Amino acid sequence: MTRSWEDFRTDQPAFADTVRERFERYRHHVLATLREDGSPRVTGLEATFGRGELWLGMMPGSRKALDLRRDPRFALQANPGPDDSMSGGDVRISGRAVEVTDPDVLARFVQDVSPPEPFLLFRAEPQEVLRTRTDGDDLVLQVWRPGHRLRTLRRGGDERPPREM
């Protein structure tokens, strides 16, 4: 099952807002795609939220674009920031990237974002959203998947196994 960003936001508005805010703190993030041989490729990327979607724009002919055209699976990791505080936690979105070819959608994206042209545009369909943060000595994980409730797991600093909250 795949969904749009807006579907995720409708299902989990507070969590979606937290994740979006974390991504919007910095311009550049890290995208993982799969090479033809199945090995991972990690590259920089600007992610854009707008009109109820998470957009991934890139140059035509880029390796990441070719990867996504062949295999749409991706993971997008939020920029950790300039210091080691990881303020707001560590956030990752994984799912499928669907190439956008509709001229009207592309025109609206150009109007909203003014990307350098030419470009390719992909719409992200989140299949997992994960936030990892600390709370005192505990590690707290929040995990969302379509069709499932938001799960929060806490792992104590004393290496106890994770427990669901």
VOBA-1610 file (N, C-alpha, C; in pm, whole numbers, padded with zeros to 5 digits, always signed):
BEGIN
Met+00084-00118+00000Met+00000+00000+00000Met+00089+00124+00000Thr+00060+00216-00088Thr+00135+00341-00093Thr+00038+00457-00074Arg+00095+00569-00033Arg+00013+00686-00002Arg+00086+00813-00043Ser+00012+00922-00047Ser+00072+01053-00069Ser+00116+01110+00065Trp+00193+01218+00060Trp+00229+01288+00183Trp+00104+01336+00255Glu+00007+01387+00180Glu-00116+01438+00241Glu-00193+01326+00312Asp-00193+01206+00256Asp-00258+01094+00323Asp-00190+01066+00457Phe-00057+01069+00458Phe+00018+01051+00583Phe-00018+01161+00681Arg-00020+01284+00632Arg-00050+01398+00719Arg-00192+01389+00775Thr-00286+01343+00695Thr-00424+01326+00742Thr-00430+01220+00852Asp-00354+01113+00833Asp-00352+01003+00930Asp-00280+01042+01059Gln-00170+01115+01048Gln-00086+01150+01164Gln-00043+01296+01156Pro-00134+01392+01175Pro-00100+01533+01152Pro+00015+01586+01237Ala+00017+01557+01365Ala+00124+01611+01451Ala+00259+01550+01414Phe+00262+01419+01390Phe+00387+01353+01353Phe+00435+01403+01217Ala+00344+01415+01122Ala+00381+01465+00989Ala+00437+01607+00997Asp+00376+01691+01079Asp+00426+01828+01094Asp+00566+01830+01156Thr+00590+01742+01254Thr+00722+01732+01316Thr+00827+01689+01213Val+00792+01590+01132Val+00885+01540+01030Val+00912+01648+00926Arg+00808+01712+00878Arg+00825+01818+00778Arg+00911+01931+00833Glu+00885+01974+00955Glu+00963+02082+01016Glu+01109+02044+01024Arg+01135+01920+01057Arg+01275+01873+01066Arg+01343+01880+00930Phe+01273+01840+00824Phe+01330+01847+00689Phe+01346+01992+00644Glu+01254+02079+00680Glu+01258+02216+00631Glu+01362+02303+00701Arg+01427+02252+00803Arg+01533+02329+00869Arg+01653+02353+00779Tyr+01681+02258+00691Tyr+01798+02266+00604Tyr+01757+02237+00461Arg+01833+02288+00369Arg+01799+02276+00227Arg+01836+02140+00168His+01951+02089+00206His+02003+01966+00145His+01992+01847+00240His+01956+01732+00181His+01938+01608+00257His+02008+01496+00182Val+01996+01374+00232Val+02064+01260+00172Val+01961+01161+00120Leu+01973+01129-00009Leu+01883+01035-00075Leu+01958+00905-00102Ala+01897+00794-00066Ala+01952+00662-00099Ala+01863+00599-00205Thr+01926+00551-00311Thr+01858+00480-00418Thr+01931+00348-00439Leu+01879+00267-00531Leu+01943+00139-00560Leu+02004+00141-00700Arg+02131+00106-00706Arg+02200+00095-00836Arg+02147-00028-00910Glu+02185-00039-01035Glu+02140-00151-01117Glu+02179-00285-01057Asp+02297-00292-00993Asp+02341-00418-00933Asp+02283-00441-00794Gly+02195-00351-00747Gly+02130-00366-00618Gly+02204-00301-00502Ser+02324-00251-00526Ser+02397-00185-00419Ser+02342-00043-00398Pro+02362+00012-00279Pro+02306+00145-00252Pro+02386+00258-00315Arg+02316+00364-00350Arg+02379+00488-00395Arg+02326+00598-00303Val+02415+00678-00248Val+02378+00785-00157Val+02423+00917-00218Thr+02328+01010-00233Thr+02358+01139-00294Thr+02281+01250-00223Gly+02324+01372-00245Gly+02254+01487-00191Gly+02131+01520-00272Leu+02034+01584-00207Leu+01909+01617-00274Leu+01837+01727-00196Glu+01767+01812-00270Glu+01675+01908-00209Glu+01535+01848-00216Ala+01469+01839-00103Ala+01332+01789-00096Ala+01239+01908-00076Thr+01123+01905-00141Thr+01028+02015-00135Thr+00890+01963-00096Phe+00828+02030-00001Phe+00691+01999+00037Phe+00599+02104-00024Gly+00490+02059-00083Gly+00395+02154-00138Gly+00276+02085-00202Arg+00161+02151-00196Arg+00038+02099-00257Arg+00008+01957-00212Gly+00037+01929-00084Gly+00003+01799-00027Gly+00098+01686-00063Glu+00213+01721-00119Glu+00307+01619-00164Glu+00448+01647-00114Leu+00530+01544-00114Leu+00674+01555-00095Leu+00735+01533-00233Trp+00806+01634-00282Trp+00863+01632-00417Trp+01014+01611-00412Leu+01064+01532-00505Leu+01207+01509-00521Leu+01243+01553-00662Gly+01315+01663-00673Gly+01354+01714-00804Gly+01502+01686-00828Met+01537+01658-00954Met+01676+01629-00986Met+01705+01654-01134Met+01832+01659-01167Met+01872+01683-01305Met+01846+01559-01390Pro+01799+01580-01515Pro+01783+01466-01606Pro+01920+01401-01628Gly+01920+01272-01636Gly+02045+01200-01660Gly+02128+01177-01535Ser+02086+01234-01421Ser+02162+01208-01298Ser+02147+01061-01260Arg+02248+01009-01194Arg+02244+00867-01154Arg+02125+00837-01065Lys+02094+00927-00973Lys+01980+00902-00884Lys+01849+00897-00962Ala+01834+00984-01064Ala+01714+00982-01147Ala+01705+00851-01224Leu+01816+00807-01280Leu+01818+00680-01354Leu+01786+00565-01260Asp+01841+00570-01138Asp+01810+00466-01040Asp+01660+00461-01012Leu+01599+00578-00986Leu+01457+00581-00951Leu+01368+00542-01068Arg+01409+00572-01189Arg+01331+00529-01305Arg+01330+00377-01317Arg+01440+00315-01280Arg+01453+00170-01290Arg+01390+00100-01169Asp+01411+00156-01050Asp+01360+00097-00926Asp+01319+00214-00836Pro+01190+00233-00813Pro+01143+00354-00745Pro+01166+00358-00594Arg+01225+00255-00536Arg+01245+00255-00391Arg+01353+00355-00351Phe+01327+00426-00240Phe+01422+00526-00192Phe+01415+00536-00041Ala+01516+00599+00015Ala+01514+00644+00155Ala+01570+00786+00154Leu+01507+00875+00228Leu+01549+01014+00236Leu+01576+01047+00382Gln+01699+01082+00410Gln+01745+01112+00546Gln+01757+01263+00562Ala+01698+01317+00668Ala+01708+01461+00694Ala+01851+01499+00731Asn+01892+01615+00686Asn+02023+01671+00720Asn+02032+01682+00872Pro+02140+01629+00932Pro+02151+01634+01078Pro+02182+01772+01133Gly+02224+01864+01049Gly+02255+01998+01095Gly+02403+02020+01117Pro+02441+02142+01146Pro+02583+02178+01153Pro+02652+02135+01282Asp+02575+02093+01381Asp+02639+02052+01507Asp+02601+01907+01536Asp+02644+01858+01648Asp+02616+01718+01680Asp+02495+01701+01772Ser+02412+01803+01784Ser+02300+01796+01879Ser+02184+01712+01827Met+02169+01700+01696Met+02056+01632+01635Met+01924+01687+01690Ser+01921+01817+01709Ser+01802+01883+01763Ser+01680+01844+01679Gly+01577+01798+01745Gly+01456+01755+01675Gly+01460+01610+01636Gly+01571+01544+01661Gly+01581+01402+01629Gly+01629+01377+01488Asp+01641+01251+01458Asp+01685+01202+01329Asp+01561+01153+01255Val+01540+01199+01132Val+01417+01168+01059Val+01450+01106+00924Arg+01374+01001+00889Arg+01391+00934+00760Arg+01255+00899+00702Ile+01244+00914+00571Ile+01124+00874+00498Ile+01169+00774+00392Ser+01103+00662+00384Ser+01133+00568+00277Ser+01004+00530+00207Gly+01017+00490+00083Gly+00899+00455+00006Gly+00931+00442-00141Arg+00837+00489-00222Arg+00849+00482-00368Arg+00846+00624-00424Ala+00925+00647-00528Ala+00927+00775-00597Ala+00865+00754-00736Val+00758+00826-00763Val+00685+00813-00889Val+00718+00934-00976Glu+00770+00909-01095Glu+00804+01021-01184Glu+00679+01094-01229Val+00687+01226-01228Val+00575+01311-01268Val+00601+01356-01412Thr+00504+01328-01499Thr+00516+01370-01639Thr+00401+01461-01682Asp+00302+01477-01598Asp+00186+01561-01629Asp+00231+01706-01644Pro+00214+01766-01762Pro+00260+01903-01786Pro+00200+02006-01689Asp+00074+01986-01649Asp+00011+02081-01557Asp+00076+02075-01418Val+00105+01955-01372Val+00170+01939-01241Val+00311+01997-01246Leu+00383+01969-01354Leu+00518+02024-01370Leu+00515+02177-01374Ala+00418+02233-01444Ala+00407+02380-01453Ala+00379+02440-01315Arg+00292+02376-01237Arg+00264+02426-01101Arg+00388+02418-01014Phe+00466+02310-01030Phe+00589+02296-00952Phe+00687+02408-00988Val+00701+02438-01116Val+00789+02547-01160Val+00740+02679-01103Gln+00610+02701-01105Gln+00552+02824-01051Gln+00579+02836-00900Asp+00567+02726-00827Asp+00584+02727-00682Asp+00729+02733-00638Val+00818+02663-00710Val+00954+02640-00661Val+01062+02710-00744Ser+01036+02735-00871Ser+01136+02791-00964Ser+01266+02711-00965Pro+01257+02579-00994Pro+01378+02497-00995Pro+01465+02529-01116Pro+01595+02498-01109Pro+01677+02512-01229Pro+01627+02413-01335Glu+01623+02458-01458Glu+01574+02371-01565Glu+01688+02335-01658Pro+01680+02218-01720Pro+01574+02118-01713Pro+01583+02038-01582Phe+01474+01971-01548Phe+01471+01890-01426Phe+01373+01775-01445Leu+01390+01673-01363Leu+01293+01566-01351Leu+01229+01580-01214Leu+01103+01541-01204Leu+01031+01553-01078Leu+00971+01419-01041Phe+00987+01383-00915Phe+00930+01261-00860Phe+00844+01298-00740Arg+00730+01230-00728Arg+00641+01245-00613Arg+00667+01128-00520Ala+00694+01159-00393Ala+00724+01055-00295Ala+00595+00992-00242Glu+00593+00862-00235Glu+00484+00788-00171Glu+00543+00722-00047Pro+00525+00784+00069Pro+00586+00730+00191Pro+00530+00592+00228Gln+00621+00499+00255Gln+00582+00367+00302Gln+00633+00342+00443Glu+00722+00429+00489Glu+00765+00426+00628Glu+00823+00563+00662Val+00784+00614+00777Val+00839+00739+00829Val+00890+00707+00969Leu+01015+00744+00994Leu+01080+00708+01120Leu+01147+00831+01181Arg+01124+00849+01309Arg+01192+00953+01384Arg+01260+00888+01503Thr+01387+00918+01520Thr+01464+00868+01633Thr+01513+00988+01712Arg+01491+00985+01843Arg+01536+01096+01928Arg+01574+01040+02064Thr+01632+01124+02144Thr+01663+01084+02281Thr+01571+01158+02377Asp+01545+01092+02489Asp+01469+01150+02598Asp+01544+01109+02725Gly+01627+01198+02777Gly+01716+01161+02887Gly+01815+01058+02837Asp+01822+00944+02904Asp+01910+00835+02862Asp+01841+00737+02769Asp+01714+00759+02739Asp+01638+00667+02655Asp+01643+00708+02508Leu+01641+00607+02424Leu+01627+00625+02279Leu+01479+00603+02247Val+01417+00698+02176Val+01274+00688+02144Val+01260+00684+01992Leu+01191+00583+01944Leu+01166+00568+01801Leu+01017+00580+01776Gln+00981+00659+01676Gln+00843+00667+01630Gln+00843+00615+01488Val+00753+00520+01461Val+00748+00455+01329Val+00606+00456+01278Trp+00589+00503+01154Trp+00458+00501+01089Trp+00470+00425+00958Arg+00371+00341+00932Arg+00356+00272+00804Arg+00210+00280+00763Pro+00180+00290+00633Pro+00040+00299+00590Pro-00042+00182+00643Gly-00160+00214+00692Gly-00250+00111+00741Gly-00222+00065+00883His-00122+00125+00946His-00087+00089+01084His-00089+00214+01170Arg-00110+00195+01298Arg-00106+00308+01388Arg+00039+00351+01408Leu+00058+00473+01452Leu+00191+00524+01485Leu+00241+00447+01606Arg+00359+00389+01594Arg+00418+00314+01705Arg+00530+00396+01766Thr+00537+00395+01897Thr+00646+00459+01969Thr+00715+00352+02052Leu+00845+00337+02031Leu+00926+00240+02103Leu+01029+00316+02185Arg+01054+00268+02303Arg+01151+00332+02392Arg+01252+00227+02434Arg+01379+00263+02423Arg+01486+00174+02468Arg+01564+00247+02576Gly+01572+00184+02691Gly+01640+00245+02805Gly+01789+00253+02784Gly+01850+00352+02847Gly+01994+00371+02838Gly+02073+00258+02897Asp+02009+00172+02974Asp+02079+00059+03035Asp+02074-00066+02948Glu+02045-00047+02817Glu+02045-00156+02718Glu+01929-00254+02736Arg+01824-00212+02803Arg+01705-00297+02809Arg+01649-00308+02667Pro+01581-00417+02637Pro+01519-00429+02504Pro+01416-00320+02483Pro+01392-00280+02357Pro+01291-00176+02331Pro+01154-00220+02381Arg+01075-00125+02426Arg+00938-00154+02467Arg+00846-00055+02398Glu+00730-00104+02363Glu+00632-00017+02298Glu+00561+00065+02402Met+00536+00192+02368Met+00469+00284+02461Met+00323+00293+02424
//
